[in-house]
Amino acid sequence: MMPFPQKSFLGFNLTYPAIVAFIGYIILALVVILPFKYPVVDEETGNEYVVDYDFSTRLIVLILMAIPVALSVYSINCMMVGDCRIWSWIVAIVGVYWVALFVIMALMYTFH
């Protein structure tokens, strides 16, 4: 079997599909970190007000997104290179861990 070409990208040896996905995730992270404000309508009064999207919330979102992003890029790279049996177990375990973190953070914000 012919090996797939890999390129060093930010210190990692990645295949081109993994690089494309990584660049897409970098763009997503930049959009998340931008200071957008969004309008919200109070259901009781009907008044509309603007909610600030503060930096700490955006940073937590980026940290939570880092786990599935890393898994996704590595999985794409592994699919191109091959032999991913051990990686499938790592993805399963870390994916469940990420879901647990997300649920815990959601509960903390809900009851805080």
FENLINBEL-V893106 format. One line per field, one symbol per residue. phi: phi as a letter, one per 40 degrees, with the letter a starting at -180 (. if undefined). A space follows every 10 residues. Layout:
phi: ???
//
This chain:
phi: .ccccbbcbf gbcbcccccc cccccccccc ccccccbbcb bccccgcbbc bccccccccc cccccccccc cccccccccc chfbcccccc cccccccccc cccccccccc cc
//
